[in-house]
Amino acid sequence: MEGPSRRLSASRDGASKLLERRGSEGDADTETSRDTRTHFRVCRFIMEIGVKLGMHSIPVATACVLYHRFFKRVCLREYEPYLVAMSCVYLAGKVEEQHIRTRDIVNVSHRYFNKGSAPLECDKEFWELRDSVVQCELLILRQLGFHVSIEHPHKYLLHFLLSVKSLVNRHAWSRTPVAETSWALLRDCYHGNMSIRHTPQHIAIATLYLALNSYGVELPVGEKEWWQVLCENVTKADIHAVISDLLKLYDMEAKCV
């Protein structure tokens, strides 16, 4: 029986025409730095095609987490990351019950890398790409042990925002886009592997903490800090760790432009 690497070799060949635009980084960069930049770009790809496919925020986030979980277990150089990303989008649609057709994923990805091009014809190249996505999905499932249920920070952030809003003067709240900024920061977290490094509650608290501080919104002082009231097991160090990782992602974005 063929192993995963051998079985996916045909998939890599089938996807090569679509996925040949990865730039080469300087030799002075460390391997970890190069890998991190690649993952950042690929997650940006997932988010952009997710928007074009009309996917909701949770399926897109799930696709990013599946991608990071997969590459936590395997070497980046053994698999084509953009092909894995396409399969993660396909799998995330199933997990979150927003099914996306493989044909749509292939065509949107093709347009992403070939601006203004027409949809692929149903020829040999298309079917090779389509089969590559399906085969890679099975590989991802095996690598993850079929554990694809994911708890996201979104529900916690929604709860925390409602709680904090009740403590702030409504005029001050309406003048500052704390909620919009918190959601934007949360979305940006998925460009990196923060979702597998930190708990959902800590990510939600940290993004809200950063948004409040960014706009100078102060909350009433009590016996405990507001973030301790909302999440008992979080510490200031946890919040700073999440924010530090997020700021590193923004620095990474500047390098990837």
C-alpha positions as YAML, in Angstrom:
chain: A
units: angstrom
residues:
- id: 1
  name: MET
  ca: [0.00, 0.00, 0.00]
- id: 2
  name: GLU
  ca: [1.33, 3.43, -0.92]
- id: 3
  name: GLY
  ca: [2.27, 5.78, 1.92]
- id: 4
  name: PRO
  ca: [0.88, 9.31, 2.27]
- id: 5
  name: SER
  ca: [3.91, 10.98, 0.67]
- id: 6
  name: ARG
  ca: [3.85, 8.71, -2.36]
- id: 7
  name: ARG
  ca: [0.11, 9.03, -2.80]
- id: 8
  name: LEU
  ca: [0.32, 12.80, -2.63]
- id: 9
  name: SER
  ca: [3.16, 13.03, -5.14]
- id: 10
  name: ALA
  ca: [0.65, 12.83, -7.98]
- id: 11
  name: SER
  ca: [-1.38, 15.50, -6.23]
- id: 12
  name: ARG
  ca: [1.63, 17.80, -6.13]
- id: 13
  name: ASP
  ca: [2.19, 17.27, -9.84]
- id: 14
  name: GLY
  ca: [-1.46, 17.96, -10.59]
- id: 15
  name: ALA
  ca: [-1.42, 21.15, -8.56]
- id: 16
  name: SER
  ca: [1.94, 22.44, -9.79]
- id: 17
  name: LYS
  ca: [0.52, 24.47, -12.68]
- id: 18
  name: LEU
  ca: [-1.76, 26.31, -10.31]
- id: 19
  name: LEU
  ca: [0.61, 26.73, -7.41]
- id: 20
  name: GLU
  ca: [3.93, 27.94, -8.79]
- id: 21
  name: ARG
  ca: [4.10, 31.43, -7.43]
- id: 22
  name: ARG
  ca: [5.77, 30.94, -4.09]
- id: 23
  name: GLY
  ca: [8.72, 33.32, -3.94]
- id: 24
  name: SER
  ca: [12.14, 32.33, -2.69]
- id: 25
  name: GLU
  ca: [13.32, 33.98, 0.50]
- id: 26
  name: GLY
  ca: [16.88, 35.05, 1.26]
- id: 27
  name: ASP
  ca: [19.39, 32.47, 2.44]
- id: 28
  name: ALA
  ca: [20.13, 34.61, 5.49]
- id: 29
  name: ASP
  ca: [16.69, 33.88, 6.91]
- id: 30
  name: THR
  ca: [16.29, 31.00, 9.29]
- id: 31
  name: GLU
  ca: [14.24, 28.00, 8.25]
- id: 32
  name: THR
  ca: [11.68, 28.78, 10.95]
- id: 33
  name: SER
  ca: [11.32, 32.35, 9.75]
- id: 34
  name: ARG
  ca: [10.80, 31.20, 6.16]
- id: 35
  name: ASP
  ca: [8.21, 28.67, 7.26]
- id: 36
  name: THR
  ca: [6.38, 31.27, 9.34]
- id: 37
  name: ARG
  ca: [6.21, 33.65, 6.39]
- id: 38
  name: THR
  ca: [4.92, 30.87, 4.16]
- id: 39
  name: HIS
  ca: [2.19, 29.96, 6.64]
- id: 40
  name: PHE
  ca: [1.24, 33.63, 6.95]
- id: 41
  name: ARG
  ca: [0.84, 33.95, 3.16]
- id: 42
  name: VAL
  ca: [-1.10, 30.71, 2.88]
- id: 43
  name: CYS
  ca: [-3.52, 31.70, 5.65]
- id: 44
  name: ARG
  ca: [-4.03, 35.03, 3.88]
- id: 45
  name: PHE
  ca: [-4.85, 32.94, 0.80]
- id: 46
  name: ILE
  ca: [-7.39, 30.90, 2.80]
- id: 47
  name: MET
  ca: [-9.09, 34.04, 4.07]
- id: 48
  name: GLU
  ca: [-9.25, 35.71, 0.66]
- id: 49
  name: ILE
  ca: [-10.66, 32.71, -1.19]
- id: 50
  name: GLY
  ca: [-13.02, 32.14, 1.74]
- id: 51
  name: VAL
  ca: [-14.49, 35.60, 1.14]
- id: 52
  name: LYS
  ca: [-14.79, 34.94, -2.58]
- id: 53
  name: LEU
  ca: [-16.50, 31.62, -1.88]
- id: 54
  name: GLY
  ca: [-19.00, 33.34, 0.43]
- id: 55
  name: MET
  ca: [-17.85, 31.41, 3.49]
- id: 56
  name: HIS
  ca: [-18.82, 32.54, 6.98]
- id: 57
  name: SER
  ca: [-16.17, 33.54, 9.49]
- id: 58
  name: ILE
  ca: [-16.26, 30.30, 11.49]
- id: 59
  name: PRO
  ca: [-15.60, 27.94, 8.52]
- id: 60
  name: VAL
  ca: [-12.74, 30.18, 7.39]
- id: 61
  name: ALA
  ca: [-11.27, 30.13, 10.91]
- id: 62
  name: THR
  ca: [-11.69, 26.35, 11.01]
- id: 63
  name: ALA
  ca: [-9.81, 26.01, 7.72]
- id: 64
  name: CYS
  ca: [-6.91, 28.03, 9.16]
- id: 65
  name: VAL
  ca: [-6.78, 25.92, 12.33]
- id: 66
  name: LEU
  ca: [-6.86, 22.68, 10.34]
- id: 67
  name: TYR
  ca: [-3.99, 24.00, 8.24]
- id: 68
  name: HIS
  ca: [-1.89, 24.89, 11.30]
- id: 69
  name: ARG
  ca: [-2.66, 21.59, 13.02]
- id: 70
  name: PHE
  ca: [-1.62, 19.66, 9.93]
- id: 71
  name: PHE
  ca: [1.73, 21.42, 9.57]
- id: 72
  name: LYS
  ca: [2.39, 21.05, 13.28]
- id: 73
  name: ARG
  ca: [2.60, 17.32, 12.54]
- id: 74
  name: VAL
  ca: [4.41, 17.26, 9.19]
- id: 75
  name: CYS
  ca: [7.32, 19.01, 7.50]
- id: 76
  name: LEU
  ca: [6.43, 21.94, 5.28]
- id: 77
  name: ARG
  ca: [8.79, 20.80, 2.54]
- id: 78
  name: GLU
  ca: [7.02, 17.46, 2.16]
- id: 79
  name: TYR
  ca: [3.69, 18.92, 1.02]
- id: 80
  name: GLU
  ca: [2.46, 21.76, -1.15]
- id: 81
  name: PRO
  ca: [1.00, 24.24, 1.40]
- id: 82
  name: TYR
  ca: [-1.46, 25.87, -1.01]
- id: 83
  name: LEU
  ca: [-2.88, 22.49, -1.97]
- id: 84
  name: VAL
  ca: [-3.23, 21.65, 1.73]
- id: 85
  name: ALA
  ca: [-4.97, 25.00, 2.22]
- id: 86
  name: MET
  ca: [-7.48, 24.27, -0.54]
- id: 87
  name: SER
  ca: [-8.25, 20.91, 1.05]
- id: 88
  name: CYS
  ca: [-8.61, 22.55, 4.48]
- id: 89
  name: VAL
  ca: [-11.19, 24.94, 3.01]
- id: 90
  name: TYR
  ca: [-13.06, 21.98, 1.54]
- id: 91
  name: LEU
  ca: [-12.91, 20.04, 4.83]
- id: 92
  name: ALA
  ca: [-13.85, 23.07, 6.95]
- id: 93
  name: GLY
  ca: [-16.99, 23.51, 4.86]
- id: 94
  name: LYS
  ca: [-18.03, 19.99, 5.83]
- id: 95
  name: VAL
  ca: [-17.09, 20.37, 9.49]
- id: 96
  name: GLU
  ca: [-19.02, 23.63, 9.88]
- id: 97
  name: GLU
  ca: [-21.90, 22.51, 7.60]
- id: 98
  name: GLN
  ca: [-21.30, 25.10, 4.89]
- id: 99
  name: HIS
  ca: [-20.44, 22.78, 2.06]
- id: 100
  name: ILE
  ca: [-18.27, 24.21, -0.72]
- id: 101
  name: ARG
  ca: [-17.95, 22.46, -4.07]
- id: 102
  name: THR
  ca: [-14.46, 21.35, -5.06]
- id: 103
  name: ARG
  ca: [-15.04, 22.88, -8.50]
- id: 104
  name: ASP
  ca: [-15.60, 26.30, -6.90]
- id: 105
  name: ILE
  ca: [-12.51, 25.96, -4.71]
- id: 106
  name: VAL
  ca: [-10.34, 25.03, -7.69]
- id: 107
  name: ASN
  ca: [-11.67, 27.83, -9.89]
- id: 108
  name: VAL
  ca: [-11.45, 30.53, -7.20]
- id: 109
  name: SER
  ca: [-7.90, 29.42, -6.38]
- id: 110
  name: HIS
  ca: [-7.02, 29.48, -10.06]
- id: 111
  name: ARG
  ca: [-8.33, 33.04, -10.35]
- id: 112
  name: TYR
  ca: [-6.43, 34.02, -7.19]
- id: 113
  name: PHE
  ca: [-3.12, 33.12, -8.82]
- id: 114
  name: ASN
  ca: [-4.09, 34.05, -12.37]
- id: 115
  name: LYS
  ca: [-5.88, 37.38, -12.19]
- id: 116
  name: GLY
  ca: [-8.54, 37.89, -14.85]
- id: 117
  name: SER
  ca: [-8.33, 34.36, -16.18]
- id: 118
  name: ALA
  ca: [-11.37, 32.37, -17.25]
- id: 119
  name: PRO
  ca: [-12.60, 29.40, -15.17]
- id: 120
  name: LEU
  ca: [-10.81, 26.16, -15.89]
- id: 121
  name: GLU
  ca: [-12.35, 23.86, -18.43]
- id: 122
  name: CYS
  ca: [-13.38, 20.42, -17.26]
- id: 123
  name: ASP
  ca: [-10.26, 18.91, -18.82]
- id: 124
  name: LYS
  ca: [-7.44, 16.73, -17.55]
- id: 125
  name: GLU
  ca: [-5.82, 19.58, -15.61]
- id: 126
  name: PHE
  ca: [-9.04, 20.42, -13.80]
- id: 127
  name: TRP
  ca: [-9.73, 16.81, -12.80]
- id: 128
  name: GLU
  ca: [-6.15, 16.37, -11.60]
- id: 129
  name: LEU
  ca: [-6.54, 19.41, -9.37]
- id: 130
  name: ARG
  ca: [-9.94, 18.30, -8.15]
- id: 131
  name: ASP
  ca: [-8.61, 14.81, -7.31]
- id: 132
  name: SER
  ca: [-5.60, 16.40, -5.59]
- id: 133
  name: VAL
  ca: [-7.88, 18.36, -3.25]
- id: 134
  name: VAL
  ca: [-9.89, 15.25, -2.35]
- id: 135
  name: GLN
  ca: [-6.82, 13.05, -1.81]
- id: 136
  name: CYS
  ca: [-5.18, 15.72, 0.32]
- id: 137
  name: GLU
  ca: [-8.34, 16.01, 2.43]
- id: 138
  name: LEU
  ca: [-8.06, 12.33, 3.31]
- id: 139
  name: LEU
  ca: [-4.40, 12.79, 4.18]
- id: 140
  name: ILE
  ca: [-5.25, 15.69, 6.49]
- id: 141
  name: LEU
  ca: [-7.92, 13.63, 8.23]
- id: 142
  name: ARG
  ca: [-5.47, 10.77, 8.82]
- id: 143
  name: GLN
  ca: [-2.77, 13.09, 10.14]
- id: 144
  name: LEU
  ca: [-5.24, 14.73, 12.54]
- id: 145
  name: GLY
  ca: [-6.65, 11.38, 13.63]
- id: 146
  name: PHE
  ca: [-10.05, 12.52, 12.36]
- id: 147
  name: HIS
  ca: [-10.21, 15.02, 15.24]
- id: 148
  name: VAL
  ca: [-11.56, 18.06, 13.42]
- id: 149
  name: SER
  ca: [-13.92, 19.57, 16.00]
- id: 150
  name: ILE
  ca: [-12.63, 23.03, 16.92]
- id: 151
  name: GLU
  ca: [-13.61, 25.48, 19.65]
- id: 152
  name: HIS
  ca: [-13.12, 29.06, 18.49]
- id: 153
  name: PRO
  ca: [-12.79, 32.28, 20.55]
- id: 154
  name: HIS
  ca: [-15.72, 33.91, 18.73]
- id: 155
  name: LYS
  ca: [-18.44, 32.91, 21.19]
- id: 156
  name: TYR
  ca: [-16.29, 34.04, 24.13]
- id: 157
  name: LEU
  ca: [-15.50, 37.38, 22.52]
- id: 158
  name: LEU
  ca: [-19.19, 37.99, 21.85]
- id: 159
  name: HIS
  ca: [-20.01, 37.28, 25.50]
- id: 160
  name: PHE
  ca: [-17.14, 39.47, 26.74]
- id: 161
  name: LEU
  ca: [-18.15, 42.36, 24.47]
- id: 162
  name: LEU
  ca: [-21.73, 42.29, 25.74]
- id: 163
  name: SER
  ca: [-20.50, 42.23, 29.34]
- id: 164
  name: VAL
  ca: [-18.04, 45.09, 28.86]
- id: 165
  name: LYS
  ca: [-20.53, 47.19, 26.92]
- id: 166
  name: SER
  ca: [-22.85, 47.17, 29.92]
- id: 167
  name: LEU
  ca: [-20.07, 48.70, 32.05]
- id: 168
  name: VAL
  ca: [-19.18, 51.55, 29.69]
- id: 169
  name: ASN
  ca: [-20.98, 54.82, 29.13]
- id: 170
  name: ARG
  ca: [-23.09, 54.23, 26.03]
- id: 171
  name: HIS
  ca: [-21.97, 57.49, 24.41]
- id: 172
  name: ALA
  ca: [-18.31, 56.61, 24.91]
- id: 173
  name: TRP
  ca: [-18.98, 53.12, 23.54]
- id: 174
  name: SER
  ca: [-20.71, 54.45, 20.42]
- id: 175
  name: ARG
  ca: [-17.79, 56.83, 19.71]
- id: 176
  name: THR
  ca: [-15.12, 54.12, 19.77]
- id: 177
  name: PRO
  ca: [-15.09, 51.04, 17.48]
- id: 178
  name: VAL
  ca: [-14.02, 48.67, 20.24]
- id: 179
  name: ALA
  ca: [-16.22, 45.83, 19.00]
- id: 180
  name: GLU
  ca: [-15.16, 46.19, 15.36]
- id: 181
  name: THR
  ca: [-11.49, 46.37, 16.35]
- id: 182
  name: SER
  ca: [-11.78, 43.32, 18.61]
- id: 183
  name: TRP
  ca: [-13.30, 41.25, 15.79]
- id: 184
  name: ALA
  ca: [-10.61, 42.45, 13.36]
- id: 185
  name: LEU
  ca: [-7.85, 41.54, 15.82]
- id: 186
  name: LEU
  ca: [-9.40, 38.12, 16.34]
- id: 187
  name: ARG
  ca: [-9.52, 37.50, 12.60]
- id: 188
  name: ASP
  ca: [-5.88, 38.50, 12.28]
- id: 189
  name: CYS
  ca: [-4.89, 35.94, 14.92]
- id: 190
  name: TYR
  ca: [-5.63, 33.16, 12.44]
- id: 191
  name: HIS
  ca: [-2.78, 34.24, 10.15]
- id: 192
  name: GLY
  ca: [-0.48, 32.48, 12.60]
- id: 193
  name: ASN
  ca: [-0.65, 29.43, 14.83]
- id: 194
  name: MET
  ca: [-2.01, 31.34, 17.82]
- id: 195
  name: SER
  ca: [-5.17, 29.22, 17.74]
- id: 196
  name: ILE
  ca: [-3.14, 26.14, 18.65]
- id: 197
  name: ARG
  ca: [-0.81, 27.95, 21.08]
- id: 198
  name: HIS
  ca: [-3.42, 29.70, 23.25]
- id: 199
  name: THR
  ca: [-6.84, 28.83, 24.61]
- id: 200
  name: PRO
  ca: [-9.91, 30.37, 22.95]
- id: 201
  name: GLN
  ca: [-10.83, 32.27, 26.13]
- id: 202
  name: HIS
  ca: [-7.38, 33.83, 26.44]
- id: 203
  name: ILE
  ca: [-7.37, 34.93, 22.80]
- id: 204
  name: ALA
  ca: [-10.81, 36.52, 23.21]
- id: 205
  name: ILE
  ca: [-9.81, 38.37, 26.38]
- id: 206
  name: ALA
  ca: [-6.52, 39.56, 24.89]
- id: 207
  name: THR
  ca: [-8.06, 40.95, 21.69]
- id: 208
  name: LEU
  ca: [-10.68, 42.84, 23.73]
- id: 209
  name: TYR
  ca: [-7.99, 44.06, 26.15]
- id: 210
  name: LEU
  ca: [-5.89, 45.38, 23.26]
- id: 211
  name: ALA
  ca: [-8.88, 47.06, 21.60]
- id: 212
  name: LEU
  ca: [-9.92, 48.80, 24.84]
- id: 213
  name: ASN
  ca: [-6.40, 50.04, 25.51]
- id: 214
  name: SER
  ca: [-5.97, 51.20, 21.92]
- id: 215
  name: TYR
  ca: [-8.88, 53.61, 22.31]
- id: 216
  name: GLY
  ca: [-8.22, 54.50, 25.95]
- id: 217
  name: VAL
  ca: [-11.55, 53.09, 27.15]
- id: 218
  name: GLU
  ca: [-11.46, 52.68, 30.91]
- id: 219
  name: LEU
  ca: [-13.68, 50.30, 32.86]
- id: 220
  name: PRO
  ca: [-14.83, 50.66, 36.48]
- id: 221
  name: VAL
  ca: [-12.24, 49.47, 38.99]
- id: 222
  name: GLY
  ca: [-13.32, 46.81, 41.46]
- id: 223
  name: GLU
  ca: [-11.72, 44.20, 43.67]
- id: 224
  name: LYS
  ca: [-10.68, 42.31, 40.55]
- id: 225
  name: GLU
  ca: [-9.60, 43.44, 37.11]
- id: 226
  name: TRP
  ca: [-12.38, 43.25, 34.55]
- id: 227
  name: TRP
  ca: [-10.60, 40.50, 32.65]
- id: 228
  name: GLN
  ca: [-10.33, 38.39, 35.82]
- id: 229
  name: VAL
  ca: [-14.07, 38.73, 36.35]
- id: 230
  name: LEU
  ca: [-14.82, 37.54, 32.84]
- id: 231
  name: CYS
  ca: [-12.23, 34.75, 32.77]
- id: 232
  name: GLU
  ca: [-11.02, 33.50, 36.13]
- id: 233
  name: ASN
  ca: [-8.08, 31.43, 34.89]
- id: 234
  name: VAL
  ca: [-6.43, 34.15, 32.78]
- id: 235
  name: THR
  ca: [-3.41, 36.08, 34.03]
- id: 236
  name: LYS
  ca: [-1.77, 39.29, 32.87]
- id: 237
  name: ALA
  ca: [1.07, 37.16, 31.52]
- id: 238
  name: ASP
  ca: [-1.40, 35.16, 29.40]
- id: 239
  name: ILE
  ca: [-2.84, 38.35, 27.92]
- id: 240
  name: HIS
  ca: [0.61, 39.76, 27.18]
- id: 241
  name: ALA
  ca: [1.66, 36.47, 25.56]
- id: 242
  name: VAL
  ca: [-1.29, 36.58, 23.15]
- id: 243
  name: ILE
  ca: [-0.72, 40.26, 22.35]
- id: 244
  name: SER
  ca: [2.98, 39.64, 21.80]
- id: 245
  name: ASP
  ca: [2.23, 36.86, 19.31]
- id: 246
  name: LEU
  ca: [-0.30, 39.09, 17.53]
- id: 247
  name: LEU
  ca: [2.18, 41.96, 17.24]
- id: 248
  name: LYS
  ca: [4.71, 39.55, 15.76]
- id: 249
  name: LEU
  ca: [2.11, 38.68, 13.11]
- id: 250
  name: TYR
  ca: [1.73, 42.35, 12.21]
- id: 251
  name: ASP
  ca: [5.51, 42.58, 11.90]
- id: 252
  name: MET
  ca: [5.38, 39.48, 9.70]
- id: 253
  name: GLU
  ca: [2.75, 41.15, 7.52]
- id: 254
  name: ALA
  ca: [5.10, 44.04, 6.82]
- id: 255
  name: LYS
  ca: [7.79, 41.58, 5.69]
- id: 256
  name: CYS
  ca: [5.38, 39.66, 3.48]
- id: 257
  name: VAL
  ca: [4.09, 42.67, 1.54]
...
